[in-house]
Amino acid sequence: EGTPEEFVEVIIDTFDEWRRVLRPHGSIFFNIGDTYDNRSLVGIPWMVAQATREDGWYIRNEIMWSKDGGMPEPAKNRLANRHEFIFHLTQNKDYFYDLWGYSHEYGNGSNQGDVWEIGQDRNTGDHLAPFPSELVERSLMLGCPPAVCTECGKPRERELRRTDKLDESRKQAERAMEIYEQSDLTKEHIRAIQSVGISDAGKAKEIQDGTGRNADDVQELADEAKEVLGGYFREFTFAKKETAGWTKCDCDAEYEPGTMLDPFCGSGTSLDVAASMGFSTIGVDLDPPEHIQPTLDASTK
């Protein structure tokens, strides 16, 4: 394309095609860098982002891919470029998103934020712009469901339950666990704290008595726990969670793996990564490498 505007127009045309095949719960993770024109940055990433927004997409995150190292740059009057953008876009407000699984894989269980520090893969032969497999893994873990109903297309989502365990890497949490384990408090006491919350406003509706306040037995347990724990009771409102299971739909049908489509699959890195994680894959490229060429036979329609 001859101009930035023409480039953006073509990208939006491709987004329209992706919308056509994207499941309602699906996401797009769109990696794009900027370019220079007449010694000035053009601002391509946010030109594209604004255009997608005007086209009806929801921009859920602007993720910054911070590269460790990168290609050498000859410029002597500006800093070397060491980042690219990854926009997370959805076509609906309700979409599959496994933040818990992602956070436990790439952090300590908390929301790790929108900066991904990922170095470029080195073992990629003669490829001049190696695409890191971790970037693909992170995107898939966040946005691609492990199983989808073959009849209604609804994804299975992780069901979580709160535990009585804390992140003891924090001193206050460590002290709270010490007091709890040395006391006669039970898991019911901790659940009562979590239901009542810090303000005693009654967080958990399932155990409220319908009057807008906590049931008397829940409040009593919470008061007992607070007397023993003192100010450390607050720590248990942020207790660790664990997977209780995965949701099921009402269909009497089989489940299939979630599917990843890479419309610019290049050397096939994303396809290899997705397949190794158990997902179905579809790759499109003007000149796909030999190892992802489709095999045709007499039964192919």
C-alpha positions in Angstrom: 0.0 0.0 0.0 1.2 3.5 -0.9 0.0 5.4 2.2 -0.7 4.6 5.8 -4.4 5.3 5.1 -4.5 2.6 2.4 -2.7 0.2 4.7 -5.3 0.8 7.5 -8.2 0.3 5.0 -6.8 -3.1 3.9 -6.3 -4.2 7.5 -9.9 -3.3 8.3 -11.1 -5.3 5.3 -9.2 -8.3 6.8 -10.8 -7.7 10.2 -14.2 -7.9 8.5 -13.2 -11.3 7.2 -12.0 -12.4 10.7 -15.3 -11.3 12.2 -17.1 -13.6 9.7 -15.4 -16.7 11.1 -14.7 -15.7 14.7 -16.9 -17.4 17.3 -19.0 -15.0 19.5 -16.7 -15.8 22.5 -13.5 -15.5 20.4 -10.7 -12.9 20.6 -8.1 -11.4 18.2 -4.6 -10.8 19.4 -3.2 -8.5 16.8 0.6 -7.9 16.7 1.7 -4.8 14.9 4.7 -2.5 14.9 5.2 1.1 13.7 7.2 2.5 10.8 9.0 5.7 9.9 8.2 8.0 7.0 10.3 11.1 6.3 12.2 10.5 9.6 9.0 10.6 11.6 7.1 7.7 13.3 3.8 7.3 11.5 1.7 5.9 14.4 0.3 2.9 12.5 -0.7 0.8 15.5 -3.1 3.3 16.9 -4.4 4.3 13.5 -5.4 0.7 13.1 -6.8 0.5 16.6 -8.9 3.6 16.1 -10.2 2.2 12.8 -11.2 -1.1 14.4 -13.0 0.7 17.2 -15.0 2.7 14.7 -15.7 -0.6 12.9 -17.4 -1.9 16.1 -14.6 -3.9 17.8 -13.9 -3.7 21.5 -10.2 -3.0 22.3 -9.7 -4.8 25.6 -6.0 -4.2 26.0 -3.0 -2.5 24.4 -0.3 -5.0 25.3 3.3 -3.9 25.1 5.6 -6.5 23.8 9.0 -5.5 25.3 11.8 -7.2 23.5 15.0 -8.3 25.1 17.6 -7.5 22.5 16.2 -7.3 19.0 17.6 -6.5 15.5 20.5 -4.0 15.4 19.6 -0.5 14.2 22.1 1.8 12.5 20.3 5.1 13.6 22.6 7.4 15.6 20.0 10.1 16.4 17.2 8.1 18.1 16.8 5.1 20.4 16.5 1.6 19.0 13.0 0.3 18.8 12.5 -2.5 21.3 8.8 -2.9 21.5 5.7 -3.7 19.5 2.0 -3.5 20.2 -0.4 -6.4 20.7 -4.0 -5.4 20.6 -6.6 -7.7 22.2 -9.9 -7.2 20.4 -13.3 -8.8 20.7 -16.6 -8.5 18.8 -18.7 -8.8 22.0 -18.5 -7.7 25.6 -18.9 -11.3 26.8 -15.9 -13.4 25.6 -13.8 -16.3 26.9 -10.9 -15.2 29.1 -8.9 -17.3 31.5 -7.0 -14.7 33.6 -6.7 -17.2 36.5 -4.9 -19.8 34.4 -2.7 -17.2 32.7 -1.8 -15.5 36.0 -0.7 -18.8 37.6 1.4 -19.7 34.6 3.2 -16.4 34.2 3.0 -14.8 37.7 2.2 -15.4 41.3 -1.5 -15.6 40.8 -2.1 -11.9 40.5 -2.9 -9.8 37.4 0.5 -9.3 35.8 -0.3 -6.3 33.7 -0.1 -5.4 30.1 3.7 -5.4 29.5 5.1 -8.7 28.2 8.9 -8.9 28.5 9.7 -11.6 25.9 13.0 -12.0 24.1 13.1 -13.1 20.4 13.6 -16.8 19.8 17.2 -17.5 18.7 16.9 -21.0 17.3 15.0 -20.1 14.1 17.5 -20.8 11.4 17.8 -18.1 8.8 14.6 -16.3 9.9 15.4 -12.6 10.3 12.4 -11.8 12.5 12.0 -14.7 14.9 8.6 -14.8 16.5 8.7 -16.0 20.1 6.6 -19.0 21.0 5.8 -17.6 24.5 3.9 -14.7 22.9 1.6 -17.2 21.2 1.3 -19.3 24.4 0.2 -16.3 26.4 -2.4 -15.2 23.9 -3.8 -18.7 23.6 -3.9 -19.2 27.4 -5.9 -16.0 27.8 -8.3 -16.2 24.9 -8.7 -19.7 23.5 -11.0 -22.1 25.4 -9.7 -25.7 25.9 -13.0 -27.1 24.9 -16.1 -26.0 23.0 -19.5 -27.6 22.6 -19.9 -29.1 19.1 -23.6 -28.3 19.1 -24.1 -24.8 20.5 -20.4 -23.6 20.3 -20.4 -22.5 24.0 -16.9 -22.7 25.6 -16.2 -24.5 28.9 -15.0 -21.9 31.4 -13.0 -22.4 34.6 -15.0 -22.5 37.8 -13.1 -21.1 40.9 -13.5 -21.5 44.6 -11.9 -19.5 47.3 -9.6 -21.3 49.7 -8.3 -20.5 53.2 -4.7 -20.2 51.9 -2.7 -17.0 51.4 0.3 -15.9 49.4 2.8 -16.2 52.1 5.5 -14.3 50.1 3.9 -11.2 51.7 4.9 -10.7 55.4 1.4 -9.7 56.5 -0.2 -12.8 54.8 2.5 -15.0 56.4 1.6 -13.6 59.8 -2.1 -14.0 59.2 -1.6 -17.7 58.3 0.4 -18.3 61.4 -2.3 -16.9 63.7 -5.0 -18.9 61.8 -3.1 -22.2 62.0 -2.3 -21.7 65.7 -6.0 -20.9 66.5 -9.2 -23.0 66.8 -10.7 -21.2 63.8 -12.2 -23.3 61.0 -12.6 -22.9 57.3 -16.2 -21.8 58.0 -14.8 -18.9 59.9 -12.7 -17.9 57.0 -15.6 -18.3 54.6 -17.6 -16.0 56.8 -14.9 -13.4 56.7 -14.8 -13.6 52.9 -18.6 -13.3 52.8 -18.9 -10.4 55.1 -15.9 -8.6 53.7 -13.9 -5.7 55.2 -16.8 -3.4 55.5 -19.3 -5.9 56.8 -21.6 -4.9 53.9 -22.4 -8.5 52.9 -20.5 -9.5 49.8 -21.8 -13.0 49.2 -25.4 -12.9 48.2 -25.8 -16.7 48.4 -25.6 -16.6 52.2 -27.5 -13.4 52.9 -30.8 -13.7 54.5 -32.7 -11.4 52.2 -32.7 -8.3 54.5 -29.6 -6.7 52.9 -27.4 -7.8 55.8 -25.5 -11.0 56.5 -27.3 -14.0 58.1 -26.8 -14.0 61.9 -24.7 -17.2 62.0 -22.4 -15.9 59.3 -21.9 -12.6 61.1 -21.2 -14.4 64.3 -18.5 -16.6 62.8 -17.0 -13.5 61.1 -16.9 -11.6 64.4 -15.3 -14.6 66.2 -12.6 -14.8 63.5 -11.9 -11.0 63.6 -11.5 -11.2 67.3 -8.8 -13.8 67.0 -7.1 -12.5 63.9 -7.3 -8.8 64.7 -6.4 -6.6 61.7 -4.9 -9.6 59.9 -8.5 -10.7 59.0 -8.3 -8.5 56.0 -5.7 -10.8 54.4 -8.3 -13.6 54.1 -10.5 -11.5 51.9 -7.7 -11.9 49.3 -7.2 -15.7 49.8 -6.0 -17.9 47.0 -8.5 -19.5 44.6 -8.3 -22.9 43.1 -10.0 -24.6 40.1 -13.3 -26.4 41.2 -14.1 -27.6 37.7 -15.2 -26.5 34.3 -18.7 -25.4 33.2 -20.9 -27.5 31.0 -23.7 -26.5 28.7 -27.1 -28.2 28.5 -26.5 -29.9 25.2 -26.1 -33.6 25.0 -23.1 -33.3 22.7 -19.4 -33.8 22.5 -16.7 -31.2 23.1 -13.9 -30.3 20.7 -10.7 -28.3 21.3 -10.8 -24.5 20.8 -9.4 -23.4 17.4 -6.7 -20.9 16.6 -6.6 -19.2 13.2 -3.4 -17.4 12.1 -4.1 -15.5 8.9 -0.4 -14.6 8.5 1.1 -17.9 9.7 4.5 -17.4 8.0 6.9 -20.2 9.1 4.1 -21.8 11.2 5.4 -21.0 14.7 2.0 -20.1 16.1 0.5 -23.3 14.6 3.1 -25.5 16.1 2.7 -23.9 19.5 -1.1 -24.1 19.4 -1.0 -27.8 18.4 1.4 -28.6 21.2 -1.1 -27.0 23.6 -3.9 -29.2 22.3 -5.8 -26.7 20.2 -7.0 -27.1 16.7 -5.2 -24.9 14.2 -5.9 -23.2 10.9 -3.1 -21.3 9.1 -3.3 -19.0 6.1 -0.3 -17.5 4.2 0.5 -16.4 0.7 3.4 -18.8 0.7 3.1 -21.3 3.5 6.1 -23.4 4.4 6.3 -27.1 3.3 5.5 -28.5 6.7 2.1 -26.9 6.9 1.1 -27.4 3.2 -2.3 -29.3 3.1 -2.3 -32.8 1.8 -4.9 -33.4 -0.9 -6.4 -36.7 -1.9 -9.2 -38.1 -4.0 -11.7 -37.6 -1.1 -11.0 -33.9 -0.8 -13.8 -31.7 -1.9 
